[in-house]
Amino acid sequence: MTTPEILYLDNHLIVAVKPAGVLSQADGSASPDMLSLLKEEIRRRYDKPGEVFLGLVHRLDQPVGGVMVFARTSKAASRLSRQIRDRSLVKDYLAVVSGRPEPDQDTLTDTLVKDRSQNRVQVTADGSGKEAWLRYRRLASLDHPPHSLLAIRLGTGRAHQIRVQLSSRQWPLVGDRKYGPRTPDQQAPGNLALFACGLGLVHPTRLEPLYFTAMPPHEAPWTDFDLHQLADIPLLWADDLRSQNIHEEPREPVSENSPVS
């Protein structure tokens, strides 16, 4: 498999786009995974001998594509993990769902519980789970097929959170065979219509706020919507970005020997 698209690279971080169907981390199968692919790219690019350190600080489900950040030092791994724990890491998604969510924008809050034996999550009302919340905005809706395009800002990072919260309101993700109905418009699992389009973080050593973006692949169901509109997704949360002093980072990779703090 070819190397994933790299959006940013310096001595402490690597930010790359995970294709749908690729694992975040090896699971013992022969399936490709981001951690191994990026380690090999660093080894090849800089002719590094021996084992390359690369820290996995967050994951995307195998059928979900999008922006991921990896740590190239233990210090970076620790500081990024802290940002995830205190929920200062910004995670933005695009989703195509069945139906027409109303209202056009809202905050969804639920309590989720996971059945580890079946690797399934569900909404519960008995107080036994963990709180999960997200915000969504409906960008567009179609009558044929009856689909809607959503922008989502994740508040908490629970397992399968977006898939479960939307499905519980009868807005399942297109292509989601785990939480959606098995209808003709549900595509193969690798084509789950969920994409991590934006990631905001504070650089672990320069302490500079950064924001990285990517767009979904040029294929259905994304192409059912105006792709020029998709290019403006990061602007949807502009008020949040300004309040956090986050700016979009240029895509040019930084060289291995660039100055760092």
Backbone hydrogen bonds in HBPLUS format (Angstrom, degrees):
<---DONOR---> <-ACCEPTOR-->    atom                        ^
c    i                          cat <-CA-CA->   ^        H-A-AA   ^      H-
h    n   atom  resd res      DA  || num        DHA   H-A  angle D-A-AA Bond
n    s   type  num  typ     dist DA aas  dist angle  dist       angle   num
A0017-VAL N   A0005-GLU O   2.86 MM  12  5.39 152.2  1.94 153.9 162.6     1
A0007-LEU N   A0015-VAL O   2.76 MM   8  5.45 149.6  1.85 142.6 152.4     2
A0008-TYR N   A0015-VAL O   3.29 MM   7  5.04 154.2  2.36 138.8 137.3     3
A0015-VAL N   A0008-TYR O   2.89 MM   7  5.04 165.3  1.91 142.6 146.2     4
A0254-VAL N   A0009-LEU O   3.04 MM 245  5.29 131.3  2.28 133.3 146.7     5
A0010-ASP N   A0013-LEU O   3.04 MM   3  5.51 164.6  2.06 155.5 155.2     6
A0072-ARG N   A0012-HIS O   2.76 MM  60  4.72 175.6  1.76 130.9 129.8     7
A0014-ILE N   A0070-PHE O   3.04 MM  56  5.31 143.6  2.18 149.6 151.0     8
A0070-PHE N   A0014-ILE O   2.86 MM  56  5.31 154.6  1.92 152.7 161.3     9
A0016-ALA N   A0068-MET O   2.98 MM  52  5.58 153.7  2.05 156.0 163.6    10
A0068-MET N   A0016-ALA O   2.87 MM  52  5.58 158.2  1.92 167.1 174.3    11
A0018-LYS N   A0066-GLY O   2.68 MM  48  5.09 161.2  1.72 153.6 146.7    12
A0066-GLY N   A0018-LYS O   2.83 MM  48  5.09 150.4  1.92 138.4 145.1    13
A0022-VAL N   A0019-PRO O   3.22 MM   3  5.84 161.1  2.26 137.6 138.8    14
A0021-GLY N   A0062-GLN O   2.72 MM  41  5.07 149.2  1.81 146.8 148.7    15
A0023-LEU N   A0032-PRO O   3.09 MM   9  6.28 155.8  2.15 157.6 150.0    16
A0034-MET N   A0023-LEU O   2.82 MM  11  6.23 155.1  1.89 152.4 155.4    17
A0035-LEU N   A0024-SER O   3.33 MM  11  6.41 150.9  2.42 136.9 143.9    18
A0037-LEU N   A0033-ASP O   3.07 MM   4  6.25 166.0  2.09 155.1 159.6    19
A0038-LEU N   A0034-MET O   2.90 MM   4  5.97 164.2  1.92 157.3 160.5    20
A0039-LYS N   A0035-LEU O   3.00 MM   4  6.12 152.8  2.08 143.3 151.3    21
A0040-GLU N   A0036-SER O   3.02 MM   4  6.18 161.1  2.06 148.8 153.5    22
A0041-GLU N   A0037-LEU O   3.06 MM   4  6.29 147.3  2.17 137.7 146.8    23
A0042-ILE N   A0038-LEU O   2.95 MM   4  6.18 160.5  1.99 150.8 154.7    24
A0043-ARG N   A0039-LYS O   2.93 MM   4  6.15 162.1  1.96 150.4 155.9    25
A0044-ARG N   A0040-GLU O   2.89 MM   4  6.04 159.3  1.94 146.4 152.0    26
A0045-ARG N   A0041-GLU O   2.77 MM   4  5.82 167.5  1.78 151.7 156.0    27
A0046-TYR N   A0042-ILE O   3.05 MM   4  5.97 163.7  2.08 147.5 150.9    28
A0047-ASP N   A0043-ARG O   2.88 MM   4  5.29 107.6  2.41 131.1 143.7    29
A0048-LYS N   A0043-ARG O   3.07 MM   5  4.73 142.0  2.22 122.7 132.9    30
A0055-GLY N   A0071-ALA O   2.67 MM  16  4.71 167.5  1.69 145.6 149.4    31
A0071-ALA N   A0055-GLY O   3.01 MM  16  4.71 164.1  2.04 137.4 140.1    32
A0064-VAL N   A0061-ASP O   2.91 MM   3  5.30 160.1  1.95 120.4 126.8    33
A0196-ALA N   A0065-GLY O   2.88 MM 131  6.27 164.0  1.91 146.6 147.8    34
A0067-VAL N   A0196-ALA O   2.88 MM 129  5.60 158.3  1.92 148.2 147.1    35
A0077-ALA N   A0073-THR O   2.99 MM   4  6.27 156.8  2.04 147.3 154.2    36
A0078-SER N   A0074-SER O   2.98 MM   4  6.16 159.3  2.02 148.1 152.5    37
A0079-ARG N   A0075-LYS O   3.04 MM   4  6.27 162.8  2.07 151.8 156.2    38
A0080-LEU N   A0076-ALA O   2.88 MM   4  5.96 156.8  1.94 151.6 157.7    39
A0081-SER N   A0077-ALA O   2.97 MM   4  6.01 156.5  2.03 143.1 150.1    40
A0082-ARG N   A0078-SER O   3.07 MM   4  6.29 144.1  2.21 138.3 147.7    41
A0083-GLN N   A0079-ARG O   3.18 MM   4  6.45 149.2  2.28 136.3 143.7    42
A0084-ILE N   A0080-LEU O   3.02 MM   4  6.39 147.5  2.13 146.9 156.0    43
A0085-ARG N   A0081-SER O   2.95 MM   4  6.24 156.7  2.01 146.2 152.5    44
A0086-ASP N   A0082-ARG O   2.91 MM   4  6.17 158.2  1.96 152.4 157.7    45
A0088-SER N   A0083-GLN O   2.94 MM   5  5.15 146.3  2.05 151.1 156.0    46
A0087-ARG N   A0084-ILE O   3.20 MM   3  4.93 155.2  2.26  96.8 103.7    47
A0090-VAL N   A0200-GLY O   2.81 MM 110  4.48 154.5  1.88 132.1 138.6    48
A0200-GLY N   A0090-VAL O   2.89 MM 110  4.48 158.7  1.93 124.3 131.1    49
A0154-LEU N   A0091-LYS O   3.00 MM  63  5.62 165.0  2.02 166.7 170.5    50
A0092-ASP N   A0198-GLY O   2.95 MM 106  4.71 175.4  1.95 139.7 139.0    51
A0197-CYS N   A0092-ASP O   2.94 MM 105  5.76 112.9  2.40 123.4 139.7    52
A0198-GLY N   A0092-ASP O   3.21 MM 106  4.71 159.6  2.25 129.3 124.4    53
A0093-TYR N   A0152-ILE O   2.75 MM  59  4.95 160.0  1.79 150.0 155.0    54
A0152-ILE N   A0093-TYR O   2.85 MM  59  4.95 165.0  1.87 145.1 145.7    55
A0094-LEU N   A0195-PHE O   2.81 MM 101  5.22 152.4  1.88 149.8 159.3    56
A0195-PHE N   A0094-LEU O   2.91 MM 101  5.22 159.1  1.95 155.5 158.5    57
A0095-ALA N   A0150-LEU O   2.96 MM  55  5.12 152.2  2.04 144.8 148.0    58
A0150-LEU N   A0095-ALA O   2.76 MM  55  5.12 169.9  1.77 159.2 162.3    59
A0096-VAL N   A0193-ALA O   3.05 MM  97  5.35 153.9  2.12 143.8 147.0    60
A0174-VAL N   A0096-VAL O   2.92 MM  78  5.93 171.4  1.93 150.6 151.4    61
A0097-VAL N   A0148-SER O   2.89 MM  51  5.36 156.8  1.95 152.6 158.4    62
A0148-SER N   A0097-VAL O   2.89 MM  51  5.36 150.9  1.97 148.1 156.3    63
A0098-SER N   A0172-PRO O   2.90 MM  74  5.68 158.0  1.95 159.6 164.5    64
A0099-GLY N   A0146-PRO O   2.80 MM  47  5.48 164.8  1.82 153.8 149.8    65
A0138-ARG N   A0104-ASP O   2.63 MM  34  5.06 157.9  1.68 159.3 166.2    66
A0106-ASP N   A0136-TYR O   3.20 MM  30  5.75 148.5  2.30 141.4 149.2    67
A0136-TYR N   A0106-ASP O   3.00 MM  30  5.75 160.9  2.04 165.3 171.5    68
A0108-LEU N   A0134-LEU O   2.82 MM  26  5.44 155.2  1.88 157.2 165.1    69
A0134-LEU N   A0108-LEU O   3.01 MM  26  5.44 145.8  2.13 143.9 154.6    70
A0110-ASP N   A0132-ALA O   2.86 MM  22  5.33 161.5  1.89 157.0 163.4    71
A0132-ALA N   A0110-ASP O   2.74 MM  22  5.33 153.1  1.81 163.4 162.9    72
A0124-THR N   A0111-THR O   2.78 MM  13  5.60 166.6  1.80 159.5 161.7    73
A0112-LEU N   A0130-LYS O   2.86 MM  18  5.29 167.6  1.87 145.5 143.8    74
A0130-LYS N   A0112-LEU O   2.79 MM  18  5.29 152.4  1.87 149.4 150.4    75
A0113-VAL N   A0122-GLN O   2.97 MM   9  5.62 157.3  2.02 157.6 164.6    76
A0122-GLN N   A0113-VAL O   2.97 MM   9  5.62 158.2  2.02 155.3 161.7    77
A0115-ASP N   A0120-ARG O   2.72 MM   5  5.31 170.0  1.73 172.6 174.9    78
A0118-GLN N   A0115-ASP O   3.17 MM   3  5.68 138.4  2.36 109.3 119.1    79
A0119-ASN N   A0115-ASP O   2.79 MM   4  5.68 116.3  2.20 142.2 160.8    80
A0120-ARG N   A0115-ASP O   3.22 MM   5  5.31 156.3  2.28 137.4 141.1    81
A0155-GLY N   A0133-TRP O   2.99 MM  22  5.30 138.7  2.16 138.4 143.4    82
A0156-THR N   A0133-TRP O   3.25 MM  23  5.84 136.5  2.45 160.9 156.9    83
A0135-ARG N   A0153-ARG O   3.00 MM  18  5.27 165.6  2.02 150.8 155.6    84
A0153-ARG N   A0135-ARG O   2.92 MM  18  5.27 159.4  1.96 147.1 153.9    85
A0137-ARG N   A0151-ALA O   2.85 MM  14  5.22 142.1  2.00 149.0 157.8    86
A0151-ALA N   A0137-ARG O   2.89 MM  14  5.22 159.7  1.93 150.5 157.1    87
A0139-LEU N   A0149-LEU O   2.80 MM  10  5.52 159.1  1.84 158.1 164.6    88
A0149-LEU N   A0140-ALA O   2.85 MM   9  5.30 159.8  1.89 147.5 153.8    89
A0142-LEU N   A0147-HIS O   2.74 MM   5  5.29 158.9  1.78 166.4 170.9    90
A0147-HIS N   A0145-PRO O   2.79 MM   2  5.65 129.5  2.04 114.3  98.2    91
A0161-GLN N   A0158-ARG O   3.20 MM   3  5.12 157.2  2.26 126.3 121.7    92
A0164-VAL N   A0160-HIS O   2.95 MM   4  6.09 164.3  1.97 164.9 169.7    93
A0165-GLN N   A0161-GLN O   2.89 MM   4  6.00 175.8  1.90 162.6 164.1    94
A0166-LEU N   A0162-ILE O   3.12 MM   4  6.09 166.2  2.14 149.0 152.9    95
A0167-SER N   A0163-ARG O   3.06 MM   4  6.01 157.5  2.12 138.6 145.7    96
A0168-SER N   A0164-VAL O   2.91 MM   4  5.97 155.3  1.97 151.9 157.7    97
A0169-ARG N   A0166-LEU O   3.07 MM   3  5.39 149.8  2.16 106.4 115.6    98
A0171-TRP N   A0166-LEU O   2.96 MM   5  5.08 153.8  2.03 143.8 142.1    99
A0170-GLN N   A0167-SER O   2.94 MM   3  5.01 157.9  1.98 116.5 116.4   100
A0176-ASP N   A0173-LEU O   3.17 MM   3  5.48 156.3  2.22 134.3 131.2   101
A0193-ALA N   A0174-VAL O   2.91 MM  19  5.40 164.5  1.93 175.6 171.7   102
A0180-GLY N   A0176-ASP O   2.89 MM   4  5.20 133.0  2.12 132.1 143.1   103
A0186-GLN N   A0183-THR O   2.93 MM   3  5.52 166.0  1.95 123.6 128.0   104
A0191-ASN N   A0188-ALA O   2.82 MM   3  5.52 163.3  1.85 126.9 132.7   105
A0192-LEU N   A0189-PRO O   3.30 MM   3  5.58 141.6  2.45 121.7 117.2   106
A0194-LEU N   A0192-LEU O   2.87 MM   2  5.71 139.6  2.04 103.5  92.1   107
A0214-ALA N   A0197-CYS O   2.98 MM  17  5.02 145.7  2.10 136.1 139.3   108
A0199-LEU N   A0212-PHE O   2.92 MM  13  5.26 151.2  2.00 147.9 155.0   109
A0212-PHE N   A0199-LEU O   2.86 MM  13  5.26 163.0  1.89 145.3 149.3   110
A0201-LEU N   A0210-LEU O   2.91 MM   9  5.43 155.8  1.96 148.3 156.0   111
A0210-LEU N   A0201-LEU O   2.72 MM   9  5.43 167.7  1.73 171.6 174.4   112
A0203-HIS N   A0208-GLU O   2.85 MM   5  5.14 175.9  1.85 136.4 136.8   113
A0207-LEU N   A0203-HIS O   2.97 MM   4  4.81 137.1  2.16 127.3 133.7   114
A0211-TYR N   A0247-HIS O   2.83 MM  36  5.56 111.6  2.30 151.6 148.7   115
A0249-GLU N   A0211-TYR O   2.81 MM  38  5.60 159.5  1.85 147.6 150.4   116
A0219-GLU N   A0217-PRO O   2.86 MM   2  5.62 129.0  2.12 109.5  93.8   117
A0222-TRP N   A0219-GLU O   2.97 MM   3  5.84 115.2  2.41 138.6 140.6   118
A0223-THR N   A0219-GLU O   3.20 MM   4  5.50 149.3  2.30 112.5 119.9   119
A0224-ASP N   A0221-PRO O   3.06 MM   3  5.42 159.5  2.10 110.4 116.8   120
A0225-PHE N   A0222-TRP O   3.10 MM   3  5.87 167.0  2.12 120.7 124.5   121
A0229-GLN N   A0226-ASP O   3.01 MM   3  5.35 128.3  2.29 103.8 116.9   122
A0230-LEU N   A0226-ASP O   3.29 MM   4  6.76 145.7  2.41 141.3 150.8   123
A0231-ALA N   A0227-LEU O   3.26 MM   4  6.58 139.4  2.44 139.8 148.9   124
A0232-ASP N   A0229-GLN O   3.01 MM   3  5.47 154.3  2.08 111.1 119.1   125
A0233-ILE N   A0230-LEU O   3.14 MM   3  5.37 168.5  2.15 115.8 116.8   126
A0235-LEU N   A0232-ASP O   2.97 MM   3  5.59 142.8  2.11 118.8 129.1   127
A0236-LEU N   A0233-ILE O   2.95 MM   3  5.52 159.0  1.99 121.6 127.9   128
A0238-ALA N   A0235-LEU O   3.11 MM   3  4.87 151.5  2.20 114.9 110.6   129
A0240-ASP N   A0237-TRP O   2.96 MM   3  5.36 119.2  2.34 108.3 122.9   130
A0241-LEU N   A0237-TRP O   3.03 MM   4  6.38 157.6  2.09 153.6 160.7   131
A0242-ARG N   A0238-ALA O   2.89 MM   4  6.12 160.0  1.93 153.8 158.5   132
A0243-SER N   A0239-ASP O   3.05 MM   4  6.21 155.1  2.11 143.0 149.9   133
A0244-GLN N   A0240-ASP O   3.02 MM   4  6.24 138.6  2.20 143.7 154.6   134
A0245-ASN N   A0241-LEU O   2.90 MM   4  5.87 105.4  2.47 134.3 151.9   135
A0246-ILE N   A0241-LEU O   2.89 MM   5  5.03 166.7  1.90 148.1 150.2   136
A0245-ASN N   A0242-ARG O   3.15 MM   3  4.86 153.3  2.22  94.5 102.7   137
A0258-SER N   A0255-SER O   3.15 MM   3  5.32 164.4  2.18 116.0 115.3   138
